[in-house]
Amino acid sequence: QVQLVESGGGLVQAGGSLRLSCAASGRTFSDYALGWFRQAPGKERELVAAIGWGGGGKYYADSVKGRFTISRDNTKNTAYLQMNSLKPEDTAVYYCALRYRAYVLKWSEYAYWGQGTQVTVAS
């Protein structure tokens, strides 16, 4: 089993920044690719950013390219999502999730999930 705990969400004005963290415990964190997903009310869960198990491969949704940066520190079993130039449409619950080895876009392919952290961007 793997336990994931997200932190760093909150309320921010449009144009502001937040840094989300995802702390993992349990199985070997470095064996897993990590995805940051978000889900807004009434919308499907979507992959925002993902990073390979070694940190070399990264993916960003078009909606966040150039604004969000995903990273991980396998020595600390922690991943991050730096979110800059936030927009009201970024408002959602953000989740981190793990998938063995490679990331994919489909949320149902991820085995382990955190509880989520709310991000609210005020206009």
C-alpha positions in Angstrom: 0.0 0.0 0.0 0.9 3.6 -0.5 -0.4 6.6 1.3 -0.5 10.0 -0.3 -1.1 13.3 1.4 -1.6 16.5 -0.5 -1.1 19.9 1.0 -0.7 23.5 -0.1 -4.1 24.3 -1.4 -6.0 27.4 -0.5 -7.6 30.6 -1.7 -5.7 32.9 -4.0 -6.4 35.9 -6.2 -6.2 35.5 -9.9 -2.6 35.9 -11.1 -1.3 34.5 -7.8 0.7 31.3 -7.1 0.4 28.2 -5.0 2.7 25.3 -4.5 1.1 21.9 -3.9 2.9 19.1 -2.3 2.3 15.3 -2.3 4.0 13.3 0.4 4.1 9.5 -0.1 4.7 6.7 2.4 4.6 3.0 2.0 5.9 1.3 -1.1 8.9 2.6 -3.1 7.9 6.0 -4.3 10.5 6.0 -7.1 8.9 3.0 -8.8 5.9 5.0 -9.7 5.0 7.8 -12.1 2.9 10.5 -10.5 0.0 12.5 -11.8 -1.6 15.7 -10.6 -5.4 15.6 -11.4 -8.1 18.1 -10.7 -11.8 18.0 -10.6 -14.1 20.9 -10.5 -17.8 20.6 -9.6 -19.8 19.0 -12.4 -16.7 18.2 -14.4 -14.7 15.1 -15.1 -11.4 14.5 -13.4 -8.6 15.6 -15.6 -4.9 15.1 -15.7 -3.1 18.4 -15.2 0.5 17.3 -15.1 2.4 14.1 -14.8 6.0 13.0 -14.2 7.8 9.8 -14.8 9.2 7.6 -12.0 12.7 9.1 -12.5 11.6 12.6 -13.1 12.7 12.7 -16.7 9.5 12.6 -18.6 6.8 15.2 -18.0 3.4 16.0 -19.3 1.2 19.1 -19.1 -2.3 19.7 -20.1 -2.6 22.5 -22.7 -4.6 24.5 -20.2 -1.7 24.8 -17.8 1.4 24.7 -20.0 3.8 27.6 -19.2 2.0 28.2 -15.9 2.4 25.0 -13.9 5.6 23.0 -13.2 5.7 19.5 -11.8 8.6 18.1 -10.0 9.6 15.3 -7.6 12.2 14.6 -5.0 12.5 10.8 -4.7 14.9 11.2 -1.7 12.0 12.9 0.2 9.2 10.8 -1.3 7.5 14.0 -2.3 6.2 15.6 -5.5 5.2 19.2 -6.1 3.1 21.2 -8.4 4.1 24.8 -8.7 1.1 26.8 -10.0 1.7 30.4 -11.3 -0.5 32.9 -13.0 -3.6 31.2 -11.6 -6.9 31.7 -13.2 -10.5 31.3 -11.8 -10.9 28.3 -14.1 -8.1 26.5 -12.2 -10.5 26.3 -9.2 -10.9 22.6 -8.4 -9.9 19.9 -5.9 -6.4 18.8 -6.8 -5.3 15.2 -6.3 -2.0 13.4 -6.7 -2.0 9.8 -7.8 0.5 7.1 -8.5 0.8 4.6 -11.3 3.5 1.9 -11.6 6.3 3.1 -13.8 4.6 5.1 -16.6 2.0 7.8 -16.5 -1.0 7.8 -18.7 -3.9 10.2 -19.2 -6.7 8.1 -17.9 -7.4 8.6 -14.2 -8.7 5.1 -13.7 -5.3 3.7 -14.4 -3.8 5.1 -11.3 -3.7 2.8 -8.3 -3.1 5.2 -5.4 -4.7 8.5 -4.6 -4.5 11.2 -2.0 -7.5 12.8 -0.4 -7.3 16.0 -2.4 -6.7 19.6 -1.6 -9.0 22.5 -2.6 -7.6 25.3 -4.8 -9.9 28.3 -5.2 -8.9 31.2 -7.4 -10.9 34.4 -6.9 -11.4 36.8 -9.8 
